[in-house]
């Protein structure tokens, strides 16, 4: 039981990170109907930006307050990653809109290869590790020689994820920008006719997706403390799994899917085999797509002639 | 980069707008600075105490930013007006002369190209001698031909049947591991295992193809990607069988129909009364992969004329129409998957035999992406296009390995190979912007009534994933 609770805590933590990335996939798919293959690498880039910002703040500027440092790192990472994703959309995807459907996917794969290799060339191929940012934990249960711990960093991840999801939900549901986004998602041509600037809305979608990925990247860095240029691919595919599981195009679905994928992965490595944890996540993706292609919250894809 | 950034400079009938070009270049510079500042301006280095520290590289940052800004300005001043003038030129409705030129080139290109690849090792041997020729035949010849063959194999699945497969490398891996394990365990020869590896790979093609048949477009791509990764992870973790990350080494090399290529008395050189050189094996491997690749191309050409080949292309153009005409789409898709996988299996067993060592590292997603990129850049369905794309992409990255003279310009630390994949990714993006439908977009129908006519790309739908999202 204790072990199960501990795994549950770890799973929710991991799931929050996946959920944040998954929103990026689901938003972009919803609005322009493409799988943004480079999103996992945008996440990785954001984690690198966070790492560099953290090092500047702590070693050069000598900021000792972790809370303040973390806050600034989060903001810096969100801003720069948003710029990166905005540029990617502008350079690699927008000229291909209206082209045949494989073109943006290939372009996105190329972008993904470019980003990970750019980081490899610019920052070196070795793993980057930093001392833990946040130490300490609560002991929740203690019995039978096994204690269940909820660390502060996990608590921060839950709190930040929840808070930003509320902000994000507010933006999509209540603001003019969110209304434009929902309009473009339903019918781009019609939205353009009633005066929505489609290009701007799509660009803003990428910016928001990048900001959420940057939060995930910062949380990932804080949780693991180790980073490498190749860290974008596997979390990227898992987050895509989450988006598909929740029903691609559905925002609450992405969050629920993220939590589910995180839990499945952690439970699988806890109870079955840690070597095959990635296989478990990929199998979930395949099984979902084969038996439940519309996901948990998605609309069924109607085949039209 | 505002909405009009692609049209700054001289629009037709408008004078060149220097201020707008400058503004645009300034904006681009600003964006480039923002993009490069964190990752290029600062570098994270592990110091002697094993602690991560920061170093600055501001000169490099400024240089790169300036390059991008100046490049953008040059683009706005020279290339962009030229492109617009070209676009504004009146379109000549019918230019039969140009099509004839294409037709003549098309008739002569293939025999010439095949003739060239057959005599290529001899030319290289004559020019470079026995010692210098190995690099040219091995790195350029064999390496490129493997990818040509993989590209042609995947072309059946993606180009003809229109099924987007991102996990093709899994079948390549199945072929390679089948050969390696069976040859090492049972000592079977390459010539028995080659067809066997093809059969095993195509069996896996069927196995993986079956559940994913209901999926279309992007979803199919992602599931095949997942399957490819699952197979790779099983190869990594099933240590008892595959030896995990360490891989399988000392795999038996192929023999010349039973005669090994070594310096022994019963070796190839001794039997034929030649002096021993390792180049004989390389040349033999070259002709082996050439034969396999040409077999792939030949089978594809013949299959296109059979009912199953025509069904593939019909499926690519419109699945619903295909089903209403009574074509069994399940069987059609499965045959495409299985035959494509079979050729990957052949290529895989050749790869294992050539390298003598295989590990899961050779079968990453990047390989799948490379092969898919070759097919798409070449123009899906076009065999000549795929071959050209393979030569450009693989040959281009191989050339980067040979650019040692750049070290004298940029200093000894400069290693051109590390920019290989960087340029590769950038190339994929640029190619999609420049020619999203690939190099060769024209189609010749496999069956025709009176005369053979090419079909321009605009009339080809190229797969059921062309349908818009909405």
Interface residues (C-beta under 8 A of the other chain):
Chain A: X32 X33 X34 X35 X45 X48 X49 X51 X52 X53 X55 X56 X59 X60 X80 X83 X84 X87 X90 X91 X92 X95 X96 X99 X100 X101 X102 X103 X104 X105 X106 X107 X109 X110 X111 X112 X113 X114 X115 X117 X118 X119 X120 X121 X122 X123 X124 X126 X128 X129 X130 X187 X188 X189 X199 X233 X237 X240 X241 X244 X275 X276 X278 X279 X282 X283 X285 X286 X289 X290 X293 X303 X305
Chain B: X1 X3 X6 X31 X34 X35 X37 X38 X39 X40 X42 X43 X44 X45 X46 X52 X53 X54 X164 X211 X212 X214 X215 X217 X218 X219 X221 X222 X223 X225 X226 X227 X229 X230 X233 X234 X237 X320 X365 X366 X369 X372 X373 X376 X380 X418 X419 X421 X422 X424 X425 X426 X427 X428 X429 X431 X432 X433 X436 X437 X462 X463 X465 X466 X467 X468 X469 X470
